Amino acid sequence: MIVDLLFEYYTAFGTNPTYTILRSIVVDGHEIAWMRFEGIVDIPLFGKEGKPYVGNMLFCECDFKKDVGWQIHKGNPCTIGSRGECLPRQAAIHLRQLELRSEYLRRFEKTTDSDALFLPQQTPKIVCDLIEKVKAGEFIGEDGSGAEFWGGYFYLQTLASILDLPMSEIWKEADPLIEQKKISLEGAVVQKYRRPPPPRWEECFRIEENGFVGIASLPTHSKMPQCWKFERCEVGKKKRSLLGHLPLAYFPDFGPDVDDVEEATQELKKLMSNITSEKPTKN
């Protein structure tokens, strides 16, 4: 059990952070637990050094077991392994999702014989309830902390698993909630509603040819069209004219993908070659 593994784990890593079990699920003798961790920031981190931090996350025995989730390497402890490889862990996630599905079927007084027909009708209530559960620190059948990293509550994929619906249907169910200003989406992450910022394009690169400059720009947030914007202007002048757009293959959250840049470069060169017959105006 996890509590039996913590002493050796703390001996190796110290007690910053500490872990507390909030809910335990045992699958085939393997413990998976929704745990609270609390600690003090002890590394340079944007001025947060020395400040307390706290959070909840799913762990299992693998995480705390020596030579499975961690090891001593060159005299220092380090984490190893992959959480996704633990089958009991995946089973525990699925069991919690089934538990929530049953809860919602009971709570909202199922009126049809088909779960697939009934649950989608309750999507707004279920989304709001899941948000409240996350705020309260409950486990909703989602692994990792990706949604929190993106400033949200949970992924739409988790909602799809709870409702047993394909993602194509989940996207349709989410659209009215966005229109009603109940939620926002960052990719597939459900967030508190935020008014989208004004559209703004940011230059990524430019090409100069025959007195003209071709400029490739990217959207600065996900609520804008996810595409390249190509413009041109004369060398030394500010006035720009639109050349066209090119869809992005990948979201540029951390900068454009190299394949997107390569394709955009070739497209901008092609667009520039079509205007080489023109001559820049004289000053």
C-alpha positions as CSV (number, residue, x, y, z in Angstrom):
1,M,0.0,0.0,0.0
2,I,1.1,3.6,-0.6
3,V,1.4,4.5,3.1
4,D,3.9,1.6,3.5
5,L,6.1,3.0,0.7
6,L,6.2,6.7,1.8
7,F,8.8,6.3,4.5
8,E,11.5,5.1,2.1
9,Y,10.3,7.7,-0.5
10,Y,10.5,10.5,2.0
11,T,14.0,9.3,3.1
12,A,15.2,9.6,-0.4
13,F,13.4,12.8,-1.6
14,G,12.7,14.5,1.7
15,T,9.3,15.8,2.9
16,N,8.9,18.7,0.5
17,P,6.3,18.0,-0.6
18,T,4.3,15.7,1.7
19,Y,1.4,13.5,0.4
20,T,-2.0,12.8,2.0
21,I,-4.5,10.2,0.6
22,L,-7.9,11.7,0.0
23,R,-9.5,8.7,-1.7
24,S,-8.1,5.2,-2.3
25,I,-9.1,2.7,-5.0
26,V,-7.6,-0.8,-4.9
27,V,-7.5,-2.8,-8.1
28,D,-6.2,-6.3,-8.0
29,G,-4.3,-5.5,-4.8
30,H,-2.7,-2.4,-6.3
31,E,-3.6,0.9,-4.6
32,I,-4.4,4.0,-6.7
33,A,-5.1,7.2,-4.7
34,W,-6.3,10.7,-5.2
35,M,-3.7,12.6,-3.1
36,R,-3.1,16.0,-1.8
37,F,0.5,17.3,-2.0
38,E,1.8,20.3,0.0
39,G,5.2,21.9,-0.1
40,I,7.3,25.0,-0.3
41,V,8.8,26.3,-3.6
42,D,12.6,25.7,-3.2
43,I,13.8,26.5,-6.7
44,P,14.0,29.7,-8.7
45,L,10.4,30.1,-10.1
46,F,9.3,33.6,-11.1
47,G,9.7,35.1,-7.6
48,K,7.7,32.3,-5.9
49,E,10.7,30.9,-4.0
50,G,9.8,30.2,-0.4
51,K,6.0,30.3,-1.0
52,P,3.7,27.4,-0.2
53,Y,2.0,25.4,-2.9
54,V,-0.7,22.7,-2.8
55,G,-2.6,20.6,-5.3
56,N,-4.3,17.3,-5.9
57,M,-3.2,14.5,-8.3
58,L,-3.7,10.9,-9.0
59,F,-0.9,8.6,-7.8
60,C,-0.4,4.8,-7.4
61,E,2.0,2.5,-5.7
62,C,4.2,2.6,-8.8
63,D,5.0,6.3,-8.1
64,F,6.4,5.7,-4.6
65,K,8.0,2.2,-5.1
66,K,11.8,2.2,-5.5
67,D,13.1,0.9,-8.8
68,V,9.6,1.2,-10.3
69,G,8.7,4.9,-10.0
70,W,12.0,6.2,-8.7
71,Q,15.6,5.1,-8.2
72,I,19.0,6.4,-6.9
73,H,21.2,7.5,-9.8
74,K,24.7,8.6,-9.0
75,G,23.8,9.1,-5.4
76,N,20.7,11.2,-6.1
77,P,17.0,10.2,-6.2
78,C,15.2,10.6,-9.5
79,T,11.8,9.6,-11.0
80,I,11.6,6.9,-13.6
81,G,8.9,4.9,-15.4
82,S,5.7,6.0,-17.1
83,R,2.3,6.4,-15.4
84,G,0.4,5.4,-18.4
85,E,1.9,1.9,-18.3
86,C,0.1,0.9,-15.0
87,L,-3.0,-1.0,-16.0
88,P,-4.6,-0.9,-12.5
89,R,-4.2,2.9,-12.6
90,Q,-6.1,3.1,-15.9
91,A,-8.8,0.7,-14.5
92,A,-9.3,3.0,-11.5
93,I,-9.8,6.0,-13.8
94,H,-12.4,4.1,-15.8
95,L,-14.2,2.9,-12.6
96,R,-14.5,6.5,-11.3
97,Q,-15.9,7.6,-14.7
98,L,-18.5,4.8,-14.5
99,E,-19.3,5.9,-11.0
100,L,-19.9,9.4,-12.1
101,R,-22.1,8.2,-15.0
102,S,-24.2,6.3,-12.6
103,E,-24.5,9.2,-10.3
104,Y,-25.7,11.5,-13.0
105,L,-28.3,8.9,-14.3
106,R,-29.7,8.8,-10.7
107,R,-29.5,12.5,-9.9
108,F,-31.2,13.8,-13.1
109,E,-34.0,11.2,-12.9
110,K,-33.5,9.3,-16.2
111,T,-36.7,9.5,-18.2
112,T,-35.7,7.4,-21.3
113,D,-34.5,3.8,-21.8
114,S,-31.3,5.0,-23.6
115,D,-28.4,6.4,-21.6
116,A,-27.0,7.7,-24.9
117,L,-30.2,9.8,-25.5
118,F,-30.6,11.0,-21.9
119,L,-27.2,12.1,-20.8
120,P,-26.5,14.5,-23.6
121,Q,-29.6,16.4,-22.6
122,Q,-28.0,16.9,-19.2
123,T,-24.6,18.1,-20.5
124,P,-24.9,21.7,-19.1
125,K,-25.8,20.5,-15.6
126,I,-23.1,17.8,-15.7
127,V,-20.4,20.2,-16.9
128,C,-21.3,22.7,-14.1
129,D,-21.3,19.9,-11.6
130,L,-17.9,18.6,-12.7
131,I,-16.4,22.1,-12.4
132,E,-17.7,22.3,-8.8
133,K,-16.2,18.9,-8.0
134,V,-12.8,20.0,-9.4
135,K,-13.0,23.2,-7.3
136,A,-13.8,21.1,-4.2
137,G,-10.7,19.0,-4.9
138,E,-12.6,15.8,-5.9
139,F,-11.3,13.1,-8.3
140,I,-13.3,13.1,-11.5
141,G,-11.6,10.3,-13.4
142,E,-8.8,12.4,-15.0
143,D,-5.1,11.6,-14.7
144,G,-2.4,14.2,-14.7
145,S,-2.6,18.0,-14.2
146,G,-2.7,19.1,-17.9
147,A,-6.0,20.9,-17.6
148,E,-4.8,22.9,-14.5
149,F,-1.6,23.8,-16.4
150,W,-3.8,25.4,-19.1
151,G,-5.8,27.3,-16.5
152,G,-8.8,25.0,-16.7
153,Y,-10.8,22.4,-14.9
154,F,-10.8,19.3,-17.1
155,Y,-10.5,18.0,-20.6
156,L,-13.5,17.4,-22.9
157,Q,-12.2,13.9,-23.4
158,T,-13.0,13.2,-19.7
159,L,-16.5,14.4,-20.2
160,A,-16.8,12.2,-23.3
161,S,-15.7,9.1,-21.3
162,I,-18.1,9.9,-18.5
163,L,-21.0,10.4,-20.9
164,D,-19.9,7.5,-23.1
165,L,-20.1,9.8,-26.2
166,P,-17.8,10.3,-29.1
167,M,-15.8,13.6,-29.2
168,S,-17.7,14.7,-32.3
169,E,-20.9,14.9,-30.1
170,I,-19.1,16.5,-27.2
171,W,-17.9,19.4,-29.4
172,K,-21.5,20.0,-30.4
173,E,-22.6,19.9,-26.8
174,A,-19.9,22.4,-25.8
175,D,-20.7,25.0,-28.4
176,P,-24.0,26.2,-26.7
177,L,-22.2,26.5,-23.3
178,I,-19.7,28.8,-24.9
179,E,-22.4,30.9,-26.6
180,Q,-24.2,31.1,-23.2
181,K,-20.9,32.3,-21.7
182,K,-20.8,29.4,-19.2
183,I,-17.4,28.1,-20.2
184,S,-14.5,28.9,-22.5
185,L,-12.3,26.4,-24.2
186,E,-8.5,26.4,-24.6
187,G,-8.1,23.6,-27.1
188,A,-10.1,20.8,-25.4
189,V,-9.6,22.2,-21.9
190,V,-12.8,23.5,-20.1
191,Q,-12.1,26.9,-18.5
192,K,-14.0,29.5,-16.7
193,Y,-15.7,31.9,-19.3
194,R,-13.3,34.6,-20.4
195,R,-14.1,37.3,-23.0
196,P,-11.8,36.6,-26.0
197,P,-9.0,39.2,-26.3
198,P,-9.0,41.3,-29.5
199,P,-7.5,39.6,-32.5
200,R,-3.8,40.4,-33.0
201,W,-1.3,39.0,-35.4
202,E,2.4,38.6,-34.5
203,E,5.1,38.6,-37.2
204,C,7.0,35.3,-37.4
205,F,9.4,35.8,-40.3
206,R,9.8,37.8,-43.5
207,I,11.2,37.4,-47.0
208,E,12.7,40.3,-49.1
209,E,12.6,40.0,-52.9
210,N,12.9,42.6,-55.7
211,G,12.1,45.6,-53.5
212,F,9.2,43.9,-51.8
213,V,8.9,42.3,-48.3
214,G,6.7,39.3,-47.7
215,I,5.6,38.9,-44.1
216,A,4.3,35.8,-42.4
217,S,2.3,36.3,-39.1
218,L,0.7,34.0,-36.6
219,P,-2.4,34.4,-34.4
220,T,-1.6,35.4,-30.8
221,H,-4.4,33.3,-29.2
222,S,-6.6,30.3,-29.9
223,K,-9.8,32.2,-30.4
224,M,-8.5,33.6,-33.7
225,P,-8.4,31.6,-37.0
226,Q,-5.5,29.1,-36.7
227,C,-3.7,30.0,-39.9
228,W,-0.8,31.9,-41.3
229,K,-1.4,35.4,-42.5
230,F,0.7,36.6,-45.4
231,E,1.1,40.2,-46.3
232,R,3.5,42.3,-48.4
233,C,4.8,45.8,-48.4
234,E,7.5,47.7,-50.2
235,V,11.0,47.8,-48.6
236,G,11.2,50.7,-46.2
237,K,7.4,51.4,-46.1
238,K,4.8,50.4,-43.6
239,K,1.6,50.1,-45.6
240,R,0.8,46.4,-46.1
241,S,-1.5,44.5,-48.4
242,L,-2.9,41.0,-47.8
243,L,-1.5,38.2,-49.9
244,G,-3.5,35.3,-48.4
245,H,-3.8,32.7,-45.6
246,L,-2.6,29.1,-45.0
247,P,-4.1,26.8,-42.4
248,L,-1.8,25.6,-39.6
249,A,-1.3,21.9,-39.1
250,Y,-0.5,22.3,-35.4
251,F,-1.5,24.8,-32.7
252,P,1.4,27.3,-32.2
253,D,1.0,27.4,-28.3
254,F,4.8,27.2,-27.8
255,G,5.8,28.6,-31.2
256,P,5.2,27.3,-34.7
257,D,6.0,23.7,-35.6
258,V,9.0,23.3,-37.9
259,D,6.8,21.6,-40.6
260,D,4.4,24.6,-40.5
261,V,7.3,27.0,-40.9
262,E,8.7,25.1,-43.8
263,E,5.3,25.0,-45.6
264,A,4.7,28.7,-44.9
265,T,8.1,29.6,-46.2
266,Q,7.4,27.8,-49.5
267,E,3.9,29.3,-49.8
268,L,5.2,32.9,-49.1
269,K,8.0,32.4,-51.7
270,K,5.3,31.3,-54.2
271,L,3.1,34.3,-53.4
272,M,6.1,36.6,-53.7
273,S,7.1,35.2,-57.1
274,N,3.7,36.1,-58.4
275,I,4.4,39.8,-57.8
276,T,7.9,40.1,-59.1
277,S,6.6,41.6,-62.4
278,E,5.5,44.7,-60.3
279,K,7.9,47.5,-59.6
280,P,8.1,49.3,-56.3
281,T,6.9,52.9,-56.3
282,K,9.6,55.5,-56.3
283,N,10.0,57.8,-53.3
